[in-house]
């Protein structure tokens, strides 16, 4: 999960003038949610089984997190995740061509629902992924994002088997690759455009720890590596030459002055700069990595154009500073990742179903916007949400990331159970 979700109050309803009409409106709103089989005896048994499994869920979370899964190198964690699914009774668990782990359950006589946690982390190869535990707090890279999601999917898989609950439709239990920045959603892209193209009715991502927030709106992003190139030269002998590093500095200063709307929230950042060979060399290459985000596709496109304009002005200013220089500066854009944006009404059935499920487990629901695996299906018009897996985490994407086990952490798997039971149905 890439941004701090922004709390969102559901859109105001039209106030009606009589108690009867108000009651009618409330019933109509409730009807937007799919029926949740909360009182079904099998679901009640499954819900009850998840509470004593809380320690087991945490063990899954910690042990799988100590298997490195850097961008594009998730294979070891994927193999272990598949092995655990097989051990839980999913002999059909497999790894697809992109590296996603997939297990299936259900009669296939209804809707196809996919629930997923992502395997990858942001941490480069060689990062020490060992965890440390102090009381109820566990620290380690990726312990919340998204080892908690993976543990939630495993707990759901275990309880569905042990309680002999068969979905009426088709439930796909997934550990996917490529959610984090460099991966550019390659795991879900493969799932939605190749592996199960046109066959997924609902998608639920479990991404990180937390309570009742429902990510129903996708924060889109554009990310580029921008290269400034020139012939380079000696800092003394070639002084007066247009300098790619200085052009980049001017461009960054221009970007810093851009104005963006508060709503829809739109942001930009130059996160990495690099280049140069020595202190006394006019570098032939300077590079920066730029991130821009928005809930609005239109605002994101405007910001993209504005940043490109700021870069062009920076290069032009550097050339104008040294009018006698014969050295040109060229600019090259390499795409790091493009994440689509999009949203769903708070009245959408999948959102209302999740809202009701959050209330049933005793949490307070809210809809939020963030950047998750759900971005892709939302942009494709497929109902999709991201939920939390229980507990509390801090420091995501940092080596000091931590997860705190709470007395009600088991409600994360319970929430996942209620949502998929409603979306896929239960075979009778």
C-alpha positions in Angstrom: 0.0 0.0 0.0 1.6 3.2 -1.1 -0.1 6.2 0.5 -1.8 7.0 3.7 -5.5 6.6 3.0 -7.6 9.7 3.3 -10.7 9.3 5.3 -13.8 9.9 3.3 -17.3 10.5 4.5 -20.0 8.7 2.4 -21.8 11.1 0.0 -24.7 12.8 1.7 -28.1 11.3 1.1 -31.1 13.4 0.1 -33.1 14.1 3.3 -36.7 13.0 3.1 -39.5 14.7 4.9 -41.4 11.8 6.6 -40.3 9.0 8.9 -41.8 6.5 6.4 -39.8 7.8 3.5 -36.7 7.9 5.6 -37.2 4.3 6.5 -37.8 3.4 2.9 -34.5 5.2 1.9 -32.6 3.3 4.6 -34.0 0.0 3.3 -33.0 0.9 -0.3 -29.5 1.8 0.8 -29.1 -1.5 2.8 -30.3 -3.3 -0.3 -27.1 -2.1 -2.2 -25.1 -4.6 -0.1 -25.1 -8.2 -1.0 -26.5 -10.5 1.6 -23.9 -11.5 4.2 -24.6 -15.0 5.6 -23.6 -13.9 9.0 -26.2 -16.1 10.8 -25.3 -19.2 8.8 -24.2 -21.9 11.2 -21.1 -22.7 9.1 -20.0 -19.1 9.0 -20.6 -18.7 12.7 -18.4 -21.8 13.3 -15.7 -20.3 11.0 -15.9 -16.9 12.7 -15.5 -18.6 16.1 -12.6 -20.7 14.9 -10.6 -17.6 13.8 -10.2 -16.1 17.3 -8.2 -19.0 18.8 -6.1 -19.1 15.6 -4.8 -15.6 16.2 -1.4 -16.8 17.4 -1.2 -19.1 14.4 -1.9 -16.3 12.1 0.8 -14.2 13.6 3.3 -17.1 13.3 2.4 -17.3 9.6 3.0 -13.6 9.3 6.4 -13.6 11.0 7.8 -16.7 9.4 6.8 -15.9 5.8 8.2 -12.3 6.3 11.7 -13.8 7.0 11.8 -15.1 3.5 13.2 -12.3 1.2 11.0 -11.1 -1.5 12.6 -8.1 -3.2 11.1 -6.6 -6.4 11.1 -9.2 -9.2 12.6 -11.8 -6.9 9.6 -13.1 -5.0 10.2 -16.8 -6.1 11.3 -18.2 -2.7 8.4 -16.6 -0.8 6.0 -17.7 -3.5 7.2 -21.3 -3.3 6.7 -21.3 0.5 3.3 -19.7 0.2 2.2 -22.3 -2.3 3.6 -25.1 0.0 1.6 -23.8 2.9 -1.6 -23.7 0.8 -1.0 -27.3 -0.3 -0.4 -28.3 3.4 -3.8 -26.7 4.2 -5.5 -29.0 1.7 -5.3 -27.1 -1.6 -3.6 -29.6 -3.8 -4.4 -27.4 -6.8 -2.2 -24.6 -5.5 0.1 -23.5 -8.4 2.4 -20.7 -9.5 1.5 -19.0 -12.8 3.8 -17.7 -15.5 4.2 -14.3 -13.8 5.0 -15.8 -10.4 1.6 -15.4 -8.7 0.4 -18.2 -6.4 -3.1 -19.3 -7.0 -5.4 -21.8 -5.2 -9.1 -22.4 -6.0 -12.1 -23.5 -4.1 -15.8 -23.6 -4.9 -18.6 -25.1 -7.0 -18.1 -22.7 -9.9 -21.9 -22.1 -10.1 -21.8 -18.4 -9.3 -19.6 -15.4 -9.2 -15.8 -15.6 -9.3 -14.1 -13.8 -6.5 -10.4 -13.3 -6.0 -8.8 -12.4 -2.7 -5.1 -11.6 -2.6 -2.2 -10.5 -0.5 1.0 -9.4 -2.3 4.3 -11.3 -2.0 6.7 -8.5 -2.8 8.4 -5.9 -0.7 10.1 -2.6 -1.5 13.4 -3.8 0.0 16.4 -4.6 -2.3 18.1 -7.9 -2.4 20.4 -8.3 0.6 18.2 -6.6 3.1 18.2 -8.3 6.5 14.6 -9.5 6.8 14.9 -11.1 10.2 12.3 -10.0 12.7 12.5 -9.1 16.4 9.7 -9.4 18.9 9.1 -7.4 22.0 5.9 -8.3 23.8 3.1 -7.9 21.3 5.3 -5.9 18.9 7.1 -7.5 16.0 9.6 -5.4 13.9 11.0 -6.3 10.5 10.9 -5.1 6.9 7.5 -5.8 5.4 5.9 -7.3 8.5 2.8 -5.3 8.0 3.0 -4.6 4.2 2.2 -7.2 3.2 3.0 -10.1 5.4 -0.2 -9.4 7.3 -2.2 -9.7 4.2 -0.6 -13.0 3.3 -1.2 -14.4 6.8 -4.9 -13.3 6.5 -5.3 -15.1 3.2 -3.7 -18.3 4.8 -6.0 -18.1 7.8 -9.0 -17.7 5.6 -7.8 -20.7 3.5 -7.3 -22.9 6.6 -10.7 -22.1 8.2 -12.7 -22.6 4.9 -11.1 -26.1 4.6 -11.5 -27.1 8.3 -15.1 -25.9 8.5 -15.9 -27.5 5.1 -17.3 -24.3 3.7 -17.6 -24.4 -0.1 -18.3 -21.2 -2.1 -21.2 -21.5 -4.4 -19.2 -19.6 -7.0 -15.4 -19.8 -7.4 -13.0 -18.4 -4.9 -9.4 -17.7 -5.9 -6.9 -17.4 -3.0 -3.8 -15.6 -4.3 -0.4 -14.4 -3.3 0.6 -12.0 -6.1 3.8 -10.5 -7.2 4.7 -6.9 -8.3 2.4 -4.7 -6.1 5.2 -2.4 -4.9 6.5 0.5 -7.1 9.0 -1.2 -9.4 6.6 -4.1 -10.0 4.1 -1.7 -11.5 1.2 -4.1 -10.6 2.6 -6.8 -12.9 1.0 -9.5 -10.9 -2.6 -8.3 -11.1 -2.1 -7.2 -14.6 -1.3 -10.8 -15.6 -4.2 -12.1 -13.6 -6.7 -9.7 -15.0 -5.5 -9.5 -18.6 -4.2 -13.1 -19.2 -4.7 -15.7 -16.5 -8.3 -14.9 -15.8 -9.1 -12.3 -18.4 -12.8 -11.4 -18.3 -13.6 -14.0 -15.7 -13.2 -12.2 -12.3 -16.4 -10.6 -10.9 -15.0 -9.2 -7.7 -11.5 -8.5 -6.3 -10.5 -8.1 -2.7 -6.9 -7.1 -1.8 -5.7 -7.5 1.8 -2.9 -5.0 2.2 -1.4 -4.3 5.5 -2.6 -4.1 9.1 -5.4 -2.0 10.4 -9.1 -1.9 11.1 -12.3 -0.8 9.2 -10.9 1.4 6.4 -12.2 0.2 3.0 -10.1 1.4 0.0 -12.6 2.0 -2.7 -10.9 4.7 -4.7 -7.6 4.3 -6.6 -4.9 6.9 -6.3 -3.2 6.8 -9.7 0.5 7.5 -10.2 3.0 8.4 -12.9 6.7 7.7 -12.1 9.6 8.5 -14.3 13.4 8.4 -14.4 14.3 11.6 -16.0 17.8 11.8 -17.6 19.7 15.0 -18.4 22.5 14.3 -20.8 25.4 16.3 -22.4 29.0 15.8 -23.5 30.5 16.6 -20.1 34.0 17.9 -19.5 36.5 19.2 -16.9 35.1 21.5 -14.3 37.9 24.0 -15.0 38.9 23.4 -18.5 35.4 23.2 -19.9 33.8 25.8 -17.6 31.1 27.7 -19.4 29.6 24.5 -20.8 25.9 23.9 -20.2 25.8 21.5 -17.2 23.2 18.6 -17.1 23.4 18.5 -13.3 22.7 22.2 -13.0 19.8 21.8 -15.5 18.4 19.1 -13.3 18.7 21.4 -10.3 16.9 24.2 -12.1 14.2 21.7 -13.1 13.8 20.5 -9.5 13.4 24.1 -8.3 10.7 24.7 -10.9 8.9 21.5 -9.9 9.0 22.6 -6.2 7.0 25.7 -7.1 4.1 24.0 -8.8 0.7 24.4 -7.3 -1.6 21.4 -7.1 -5.2 21.0 -5.8 -5.9 19.9 -2.2 -9.0 18.1 -3.5 -8.8 15.9 -5.3 -5.6 15.3 -3.4 -2.7 15.6 -5.9 1.0 15.3 -5.0 4.5 15.3 -6.5 7.9 14.4 -5.3 11.5 14.1 -6.6 12.6 11.2 -4.5 16.0 10.2 -6.0 18.8 12.2 -7.7 22.0 10.7 -9.0 24.9 11.4 -11.4 28.4 12.7 -11.6 31.8 11.0 -11.7 34.0 13.3 -9.7 33.9 16.7 -7.9 35.8 18.3 -10.8 33.8 16.9 -13.7 30.9 18.4 -15.5 28.9 15.3 -15.6 27.6 13.9 -18.9 24.6 12.4 -17.1 22.3 13.5 -14.2 19.1 11.6 -13.3 16.2 12.1 -11.0 13.2 9.9 -10.2 9.8 11.7 -10.1 6.6 10.5 -8.5 3.2 12.1 -9.0 -0.2 11.0 -7.7 -3.8 11.9 -7.7 -7.3 10.5 -7.3 -8.2 12.3 -10.5 -7.0 11.1 -13.9 -7.5 14.7 -15.2 -5.4 16.2 -12.5 -2.8 13.6 -12.8 -2.5 14.4 -16.6 -2.3 18.1 -15.8 0.4 17.5 -13.3 2.4 15.3 -15.7 2.3 18.1 -18.3 3.2 20.7 -15.7 6.2 18.7 -14.5 7.4 18.2 -18.1 7.1 21.9 -18.6 9.1 22.7 -15.5 11.8 20.4 -16.7 11.9 22.1 -20.1 12.1 25.5 -18.5 15.0 24.3 -16.3 16.9 23.1 -19.3 16.2 26.3 -21.2 17.4 28.4 -18.3 20.7 26.4 -18.1 21.3 26.9 -21.8 20.5 30.6 -21.5 22.9 30.9 -18.6 25.8 29.9 -20.9 25.0 31.3 -24.3 28.5 30.7 -25.6 28.2 26.9 -24.9 28.0 24.7 -27.9 27.0 21.7 -25.7 23.4 20.8 -25.8 21.4 19.1 -23.1 18.9 16.4 -24.0 16.2 15.0 -21.7 15.0 11.4 -21.7 12.0 10.0 -19.8 11.9 6.3 -18.8 8.7 5.1 -17.3 9.1 3.4 -13.9 5.4 2.8 -13.4 2.0 4.0 -14.4 -0.9 3.2 -12.0 -4.4 3.9 -13.2 -6.8 5.9 -11.1 -10.5 5.4 -10.6 -13.2 5.2 -8.0 -16.5 3.7 -7.0 -19.5 5.2 -5.4 -19.9 4.5 -1.7 -23.3 3.0 -2.8 -21.6 0.3 -5.0 -22.6 -3.2 -3.9 -19.0 -4.3 -3.1 -18.4 -1.2 -1.0 -21.7 -1.5 0.9 -21.1 -5.2 1.5 -17.7 -4.5 2.9 -19.1 -1.6 5.0 -21.7 -4.0 6.5 -19.1 -6.6 7.2 -16.9 -4.1 9.0 -19.8 -3.3 11.2 -20.6 -6.9 11.9 -17.0 -7.6 13.2 -17.4 -4.6 15.5 -15.1 -2.1 13.7 -15.9 1.4 12.5 -16.1 1.6 8.7 -14.8 4.4 6.4 -14.0 4.6 2.7 -10.6 5.8 1.7 -8.4 6.3 -1.3 -5.0 4.7 -1.7 -2.7 3.0 -4.2 -3.0 -0.8 -4.1 -3.5 -3.8 -6.3 -7.2 -2.8 -6.5 -6.2 0.1 -8.8 -6.1 -2.0 -11.9 -9.5 -3.7 -11.6 -11.1 -0.5 -10.5 -9.8 1.2 -13.6 -11.1 -1.7 -15.7 -14.6 -1.3 -14.3 -14.4 -4.5 -12.2 -15.7 -4.1 -8.6 -12.7 -4.1 -6.3 -11.6 -3.0 -2.8 -8.7 -3.3 -0.5 -9.2 -4.1 3.2 -6.9 -4.4 6.2 -5.8 -7.5 8.0 -6.2 -6.5 11.7 -3.6 -5.4 14.2 -1.7 -2.2 13.9 1.5 -1.4 11.9 3.8 1.6 11.6 6.8 2.6 9.4 5.7 0.9 6.2 8.5 0.8 3.6 11.1 1.3 6.2 13.5 -1.2 7.7 12.1 -0.3 11.1 8.6 -1.3 10.1 6.6 -2.8 13.0 3.4 -4.7 13.6 1.6 -4.7 17.0 -0.7 -7.6 17.8 -4.0 -6.4 19.3 -6.6 -8.3 21.3 -9.0 -8.2 18.2 -6.4 -8.8 15.4 -8.4 -12.0 14.6 -11.1 -9.7 13.2 -9.0 -9.1 10.1 -9.5 -12.7 8.9 -13.1 -12.6 10.0 -13.7 -9.6 7.9 -12.2 -11.3 4.9 -14.4 -14.3 5.5 -17.7 -12.3 5.7 -16.9 -10.4 2.5 -15.9 -13.4 0.3 -18.9 -15.4 1.7 -21.2 -12.6 0.5 -19.5 -12.1 -2.8 -19.1 -15.7 -3.8 -22.0 -17.2 -1.9 -22.1 -20.5 0.1 -23.0 -23.9 -1.4 -25.9 -25.5 0.4 
